[in-house]
Amino acid sequence: MVFKAGRLVAISRRVRYRREEAQGPSPGFSNVEKLRKKSRQRRLRRSSQASRQAAGIPGVPPTEEKDGNLPDIVNSGSLHEFLVHLHERYGPVVSFWFGRRLVVSLGTVDVLKQHINPNKTSDPFETMLKSLLRYQSTGGNVSENHMRKKLYENGVTASLQSNFALLLKVWAEIGKGFLDGSLDKSANRKKQYEDALMQLESILKKIIKERRGMNFNQHIFIDSLVQGNLNDQQILEDSMIFSLASCIITAKLCTWAICFLTTSEEVQKKLYEEIDQVFGKGPITPEKIEQLRYCRQVLCETVRAARLTPVSARLQDVEGKVDKFIIPRETLVLYALGVVLQDPRTWPSPHKFDPERFDDESVVKTFSLLGFSGTQECPELRCAYMVTTVLLSVLVRRLHLLSVEGQVIETKYELVTSSKEEAWITVSKRC
């Protein structure tokens, strides 16, 4: 939605110009002069309106008229790191600019509670990813969103049950470069991205066509969408979002979980004992996986400590209020989850990897509120939890996971957090 809106404005402007040109010249002005004056007046009105809308919300003015604060984001290293500095300086509610568009960022649990409660029917990570893919980010009405959410939940459940033994593969990370503006500035890179997107869409369209009206032994996520009351474009977009998000989130959750386990012998020992107690010498089954309570705590703490998805977003459908600040309609609202997940007021000793913090029921509720578990858990993350649990159950049963001496893992913050370089571990066989 961030980028698509600009295109719609430009298209509508061209339509008006053509209509005005068709009407002929006006007295006292040439047609071209009149159009230029109107264009300048519109820009001034938009600038004045945007300035008034941002008034009262602390933050930074645009560095450049066209790019807004994108240069500041690039200089910070990532959007997450930019938001860390912004919230440290201005507090829990801050504003900045994506191009000429006002953006508000929320950076504590308290302000997120105020904004999340009336907006439970849309998935903020889906909103962010759909925006970057230039899909339609705004959903339907409340009942339609509830229906689609239930449809996705059932789709994930059926897919996991039907394909439990399969290994998931990561396609490719798409969307990199949008948040710092670099993709639009490189014609070659942009073409490669758009070609890849078209290829993926072509594959999905073929699969959707094959699955429609047919009965298969194995149920996949697309089957639930096809059976639901969705049009072809909705099925395509939702299939793309789920495929990309679930694959990349699963891959990174697996990587970070293994890395964190190598740093704590005590955590790994406790996880092994639980896996051994639940499975013994028997097979890994979906029913027994539900009994791995400590394993789930390890994964939740991995999501928190790695800041797995550091930023998500929602579009402000109607004018709203957070704390003492008014958020105008059509404002892009970011959830600075990477900031929230390291807030010492919510997470004591936030830089310590401590799965047992999730023994506290209030911590579990907070984590659910942020969309990482419980009823607010997104389908993609639910899939990632299951796949990573299977992976850890297989590995930890057989191997000791050990860190590489002297290795320093530096973090790269994008839509999903990863390590800047390859992360290595060593292993030894359990007796």
C-alpha positions in Angstrom: 0.0 0.0 0.0 2.9 2.4 0.7 4.1 2.2 -2.9 0.8 1.5 -4.6 -0.8 4.6 -3.3 1.7 6.8 -5.1 1.0 5.0 -8.4 -2.8 5.6 -8.0 -2.3 9.3 -7.3 -0.1 9.6 -10.4 -2.7 7.7 -12.6 -5.6 9.8 -11.3 -3.6 13.0 -11.9 -3.0 12.0 -15.5 -6.7 11.2 -16.0 -7.6 14.7 -14.7 -5.1 16.4 -16.9 -6.4 14.7 -20.0 -10.0 15.6 -19.1 -9.1 19.2 -18.6 -7.1 19.3 -21.8 -10.1 18.0 -23.7 -12.2 20.9 -22.3 -10.0 23.4 -24.1 -8.1 26.5 -22.8 -9.5 28.8 -20.2 -9.7 32.6 -20.4 -6.5 34.4 -19.2 -4.4 31.3 -19.0 -3.0 28.8 -21.5 -4.2 25.3 -20.7 -0.6 24.3 -19.7 -0.2 27.2 -17.4 -3.5 26.4 -15.7 -2.6 22.8 -15.2 0.8 23.7 -13.8 -0.8 26.1 -11.3 -3.4 23.5 -10.2 -0.6 21.0 -9.8 1.4 23.4 -7.6 -1.7 24.1 -5.5 -2.5 20.4 -5.0 1.1 19.8 -3.8 0.9 22.7 -1.4 -2.4 21.5 0.0 -1.1 17.9 0.4 2.1 19.2 2.1 0.1 21.5 4.4 -2.4 18.7 5.2 0.3 16.2 5.9 2.2 18.7 8.2 -1.0 19.3 10.2 -1.6 15.5 10.5 1.9 14.9 11.8 1.6 17.8 14.3 1.5 16.5 17.8 3.2 13.2 17.1 6.9 13.4 18.0 9.3 12.3 15.4 11.5 13.5 12.5 10.6 15.7 9.5 11.3 14.4 6.0 15.0 14.6 5.0 14.1 14.8 1.3 10.9 15.9 -0.3 10.6 12.9 -2.6 12.1 10.1 -0.4 11.1 11.4 3.0 13.3 9.7 5.7 14.5 6.8 3.4 18.1 8.2 3.5 18.0 8.1 7.3 16.8 4.5 7.2 19.6 3.6 4.9 22.2 5.3 7.1 20.9 3.5 10.1 21.5 0.1 8.5 17.9 -1.1 8.5 14.3 0.0 9.3 14.5 -1.8 12.6 17.7 0.0 13.6 16.2 3.3 12.5 13.1 2.7 14.7 15.3 1.7 17.7 17.0 5.1 17.6 13.7 6.9 16.9 11.9 5.4 19.9 14.9 5.9 22.2 14.8 9.6 21.3 11.1 10.4 21.1 9.2 7.8 23.1 6.7 5.0 22.4 4.7 6.8 19.7 6.8 8.4 16.9 6.4 9.6 13.3 8.5 9.7 10.2 8.0 9.7 6.4 8.1 7.0 3.7 8.4 9.3 0.7 5.6 11.8 1.0 3.6 9.4 3.2 3.2 9.9 7.0 4.1 6.8 9.0 3.5 6.3 12.7 5.5 3.7 14.7 4.4 2.1 18.0 7.1 0.8 20.3 5.8 -0.5 23.6 3.3 -3.1 24.7 1.0 -0.5 26.3 0.5 1.6 23.1 0.2 -1.6 21.0 -2.7 -2.8 23.2 -4.5 0.4 22.4 -4.1 0.0 18.7 -4.4 -3.8 18.3 -7.7 -4.2 20.2 -10.0 -2.6 17.6 -8.1 -4.2 14.7 -8.0 -7.9 15.4 -9.3 -9.1 12.1 -6.2 -8.3 10.0 -2.7 -9.7 10.2 -0.1 -7.0 10.6 2.8 -9.0 9.1 0.5 -9.9 6.1 -0.2 -6.2 5.7 3.5 -5.4 5.5 4.3 -8.2 3.1 1.3 -7.5 0.8 2.3 -3.8 0.7 5.9 -4.8 -0.4 4.5 -7.2 -3.1 2.1 -4.3 -4.2 -1.0 -6.4 -3.5 -4.1 -4.8 -2.1 -3.3 -4.4 1.6 -6.8 -3.4 2.8 -9.1 -6.3 3.6 -12.8 -6.5 3.5 -15.3 -5.9 6.3 -15.0 -7.5 9.7 -17.1 -10.6 9.0 -15.2 -11.3 5.8 -11.8 -10.9 7.6 -13.0 -13.3 10.3 -14.1 -15.8 7.7 -10.8 -15.7 5.9 -8.8 -16.0 9.2 -10.8 -19.1 10.0 -10.3 -20.4 6.5 -6.5 -20.0 6.8 -6.4 -21.7 10.2 -8.3 -24.7 8.9 -6.0 -24.7 5.8 -2.9 -24.8 7.9 -4.2 -27.6 10.1 -5.2 -29.7 7.2 -2.0 -29.0 5.3 0.2 -30.0 8.3 -1.8 -33.1 8.9 -1.6 -34.2 5.3 2.0 -33.3 4.7 3.6 -33.9 8.1 6.5 -36.0 6.8 7.5 -33.7 4.0 10.5 -31.3 4.3 9.8 -27.7 3.4 12.1 -25.8 1.1 12.8 -22.1 1.0 12.2 -20.5 -2.4 13.9 -17.1 -2.1 13.7 -14.0 0.0 11.7 -11.5 -1.9 11.0 -7.9 -0.8 14.6 -7.1 0.1 15.4 -3.5 -1.0 11.9 -2.0 -0.8 12.3 -0.6 2.7 15.5 1.3 2.0 14.4 2.3 -1.5 17.4 0.6 -3.2 15.2 -1.7 -5.4 13.5 1.1 -7.2 16.9 2.8 -7.8 18.3 -0.2 -9.6 16.5 -1.0 -12.8 18.3 -4.4 -13.2 17.6 -5.5 -9.7 14.0 -4.4 -10.0 13.5 -6.3 -13.2 15.0 -9.5 -11.6 12.5 -9.1 -8.7 9.5 -8.5 -10.9 10.5 -11.4 -13.2 10.8 -13.7 -10.1 7.4 -12.5 -8.8 5.7 -13.2 -12.1 7.3 -16.6 -12.3 6.0 -17.5 -8.8 2.6 -16.1 -9.6 2.5 -18.2 -12.8 3.4 -21.4 -10.8 0.7 -20.7 -8.2 -1.9 -20.0 -10.9 -1.1 -23.3 -12.5 -1.4 -25.1 -9.1 -4.7 -23.3 -8.3 -6.2 -24.4 -11.7 -5.1 -28.0 -11.2 -6.5 -28.2 -7.7 -9.9 -26.6 -8.5 -12.7 -29.1 -8.6 -10.4 -32.1 -8.1 -9.9 -34.5 -5.1 -6.4 -35.3 -3.9 -5.2 -37.6 -1.2 -2.9 -34.9 0.3 -4.4 -31.6 1.4 -2.4 -28.4 0.8 -3.1 -24.9 1.9 -4.4 -23.8 -1.5 -7.1 -26.4 -1.3 -8.7 -24.6 1.6 -8.6 -21.3 -0.3 -10.1 -22.9 -3.4 -12.9 -24.4 -1.3 -13.6 -21.0 0.4 -15.7 -18.2 -1.0 -12.7 -16.3 -2.5 -12.1 -14.9 -5.9 -9.1 -15.9 -8.1 -7.1 -12.8 -7.2 -7.6 -13.3 -3.5 -6.6 -17.0 -3.8 -3.4 -16.0 -5.7 -2.4 -13.2 -3.3 -3.1 -15.3 -0.1 -1.2 -18.3 -1.6 1.8 -16.1 -2.4 1.8 -14.5 1.1 1.6 -17.8 2.9 4.2 -19.5 0.6 6.8 -16.7 1.0 6.2 -15.9 4.7 5.9 -19.5 5.9 9.0 -20.6 4.1 11.3 -17.8 5.1 10.0 -17.7 8.7 10.4 -21.4 9.0 14.0 -21.3 7.7 15.0 -18.5 10.0 13.3 -19.9 13.1 15.1 -23.2 12.5 18.4 -21.4 12.2 18.1 -19.2 15.2 16.7 -22.0 17.4 19.8 -24.2 16.7 22.1 -21.2 17.2 20.6 -20.3 20.6 20.7 -23.9 21.7 24.5 -24.0 21.1 24.9 -21.1 23.5 23.2 -22.8 26.5 24.1 -26.3 27.6 21.5 -26.2 30.3 18.6 -25.3 27.9 19.7 -28.0 25.5 19.9 -30.6 28.3 16.4 -29.8 29.5 15.0 -29.9 26.0 16.7 -33.3 25.4 15.2 -34.7 28.6 11.7 -33.5 27.5 12.0 -35.0 24.0 13.3 -38.3 25.5 10.4 -38.4 28.0 7.7 -37.7 25.4 8.9 -39.8 22.5 11.2 -42.4 24.1 12.4 -44.7 21.4 9.1 -44.3 19.5 8.3 -42.2 16.4 7.7 -38.5 16.3 3.9 -37.9 15.9 1.7 -34.8 15.7 -0.2 -35.9 18.8 3.0 -36.2 20.9 4.4 -33.0 19.7 1.6 -31.2 21.5 3.1 -32.5 24.7 6.5 -30.7 24.2 5.8 -27.7 26.4 9.4 -26.7 27.1 10.2 -27.0 23.4 7.5 -24.5 22.6 9.0 -22.2 25.2 12.4 -22.5 23.5 10.8 -21.5 20.2 8.9 -18.6 21.7 12.1 -17.3 23.3 13.9 -17.8 20.0 11.3 -15.6 18.3 11.8 -13.0 21.0 15.5 -13.0 21.4 16.2 -13.1 17.6 13.5 -10.4 17.0 12.4 -12.7 14.2 9.9 -10.3 12.6 11.1 -6.9 13.7 8.5 -4.8 11.9 4.8 -5.3 10.9 2.2 -2.9 9.9 -1.5 -2.0 9.7 -3.3 0.7 7.7 -5.4 3.1 9.8 -8.8 2.5 8.3 -10.5 5.3 10.4 -9.1 8.1 12.5 -7.8 6.6 15.7 -6.2 7.6 19.0 -3.2 6.0 20.7 -2.2 7.4 24.1 -2.8 11.2 23.6 -2.1 11.2 19.9 -4.5 11.3 17.0 -3.6 9.0 14.1 -5.2 10.2 10.9 -7.1 7.9 8.5 -5.0 6.2 5.8 -1.9 6.5 7.9 0.5 3.5 7.8 1.0 2.3 11.3 4.2 0.3 12.0 4.5 -2.1 15.0 8.1 -1.8 16.0 8.2 -5.4 17.3 12.0 -5.5 17.4 11.9 -2.6 19.9 9.0 -4.1 21.9 10.7 -7.5 22.2 13.8 -6.0 23.8 12.0 -3.7 26.2 13.4 -4.4 29.7 10.1 -3.1 31.3 8.3 -6.1 29.6 11.2 -8.6 29.4 13.6 -8.6 32.4 17.2 -9.3 31.2 16.0 -9.0 27.6 19.4 -10.0 26.1 19.5 -13.3 28.0 18.2 -16.4 26.2 15.8 -17.7 28.9 12.9 -20.0 27.7 11.7 -20.3 31.3 10.4 -16.7 31.3 7.4 -18.2 29.5 6.4 -20.1 32.7 4.8 -16.8 33.7 1.3 -16.6 32.3 1.4 -12.8 32.0 4.4 -13.2 29.7 2.5 -15.7 27.6 -0.4 -13.3 27.3 1.8 -10.5 26.2 3.5 -12.7 23.6 0.0 -13.7 22.3 -1.0 -10.0 22.1 2.0 -9.4 19.8 0.7 -12.1 17.4 3.4 -14.7 18.2 1.2 -17.3 19.9 -2.4 -18.2 20.9 -5.4 -16.9 19.0 -3.4 -14.0 17.5 -0.8 -16.3 16.0 -0.4 -16.0 12.3 -0.8 -19.1 10.1 2.8 -18.8 8.8 4.3 -18.8 12.3 2.1 -21.7 13.3 3.5 -23.7 10.4 7.1 -22.6 11.3 6.6 -23.8 15.0 5.5 -27.3 13.8 8.3 -27.7 11.3 11.0 -26.4 13.7 9.7 -28.7 16.5 10.1 -31.7 14.2 13.6 -30.6 13.3 14.8 -30.1 16.9 13.2 -33.3 18.0 15.2 -35.2 15.3 18.5 -33.4 16.0 18.5 -33.1 19.7 17.6 -36.8 20.2 20.7 -37.8 18.4 23.2 -35.0 18.6 24.9 -32.5 21.0 24.7 -29.1 19.3 27.9 -27.1 20.0 29.0 -23.6 19.0 32.1 -22.8 17.0 34.8 -21.2 19.2 35.4 -17.6 18.3 32.4 -17.3 16.0 30.5 -14.0 16.3 27.1 -14.0 14.7 26.1 -10.5 13.5 22.4 -9.8 12.8 20.8 -8.5 9.6 17.4 -7.0 10.1 15.0 -7.2 7.2 11.4 -8.4 7.0 12.6 -11.6 8.8 15.8 -11.4 10.8 18.8 -13.4 9.7 22.6 -13.6 10.3 24.8 -11.5 8.1 27.1 -14.4 7.4 26.7 -18.1 7.5 26.3 -19.5 11.0 28.2 -22.7 11.8 27.9 -25.2 14.6 29.7 -28.4 15.5 28.0 -31.6 16.7 28.8 -34.7 18.6 26.8 -37.9 18.7 24.9 -38.7 21.9 25.8 -42.0 23.5 
